Amino acid sequence: MLKHIYQFTIMKIQLLAFGAASEILSSTSELLFDNTISVAELKQHLISEFPNMARLSSFAVAINEEYANDNQEIQNNDVVAIIPPVSGG
């Protein structure tokens, strides 16, 4: 009998949240995924896991201190910042 061995790679990202996003995500500082994901997929994940994220009109994402577009891939051990809209006066 032939046994198949499946190897799963867990991808870990460090999450930094600012402003209103920090209040919504509270103590979440690390996320684990089965594979690399795009910024768009991360946004969807955050909204599904933390429904109050949908209250933000939009939010930017930075990967390793550089703003990222929705198509950019997030890699293992990346530092991802969630940056909500900033109101000024």
C-alpha positions in Angstrom: 0.0 0.0 0.0 1.4 3.4 -1.0 1.0 6.2 1.5 0.8 9.8 0.4 2.5 12.3 2.6 1.1 15.7 2.4 3.2 18.6 3.5 1.4 21.7 4.5 3.2 25.0 4.8 1.7 27.5 7.2 2.2 31.1 6.3 2.4 33.5 9.2 2.1 37.3 8.9 2.5 39.9 11.6 -0.5 42.3 11.6 -0.2 45.9 12.7 -3.5 47.9 12.9 -3.9 51.7 13.2 -6.8 54.0 14.2 -10.3 52.5 14.0 -8.8 49.3 12.6 -6.8 48.9 15.8 -10.0 49.1 17.8 -11.8 46.5 15.6 -8.9 44.0 15.4 -8.0 44.6 19.1 -5.4 42.1 20.2 -5.0 40.3 16.8 -1.3 40.6 16.0 -0.6 37.5 14.0 -2.5 35.6 11.3 -1.9 32.1 9.9 -2.8 31.0 6.4 -2.3 27.8 4.4 -0.7 29.5 1.5 0.3 32.9 0.2 -2.6 35.3 -0.3 -3.2 38.6 -2.1 -4.0 41.9 -0.4 -7.6 41.6 -1.8 -7.9 38.2 -0.2 -6.6 39.5 3.1 -9.1 42.3 3.1 -12.0 39.8 2.4 -10.7 37.6 5.2 -10.6 40.5 7.7 -14.1 41.6 6.8 -15.4 38.0 7.2 -13.6 37.4 10.5 -14.2 40.9 11.9 -17.5 42.1 10.4 -17.0 45.6 11.9 -14.1 46.1 9.4 -16.9 46.5 6.8 -17.8 49.8 8.5 -14.6 51.4 7.3 -15.3 53.0 3.9 -11.9 51.7 2.8 -8.5 50.9 4.2 -5.0 50.7 2.9 -2.6 47.9 3.3 1.2 48.2 3.6 3.5 45.3 3.4 6.9 45.6 5.0 6.4 49.4 5.3 5.4 49.9 1.6 1.8 50.6 0.4 0.5 47.6 -1.5 -2.2 47.2 -4.2 -4.9 44.6 -4.1 -3.1 42.2 -6.4 0.1 42.1 -4.5 1.0 38.8 -2.8 1.7 38.6 0.9 4.5 36.2 1.8 5.4 34.2 4.9 6.7 36.4 7.7 5.6 39.7 6.1 4.6 42.6 8.3 1.3 43.9 7.2 -0.2 47.2 8.3 -3.9 48.0 8.1 -4.3 51.7 7.7 -7.9 53.1 7.8 -8.9 56.4 6.2 -7.6 59.4 8.1 -9.9 62.4 8.7 -8.2 65.7 9.0 -9.1 69.1 10.2 
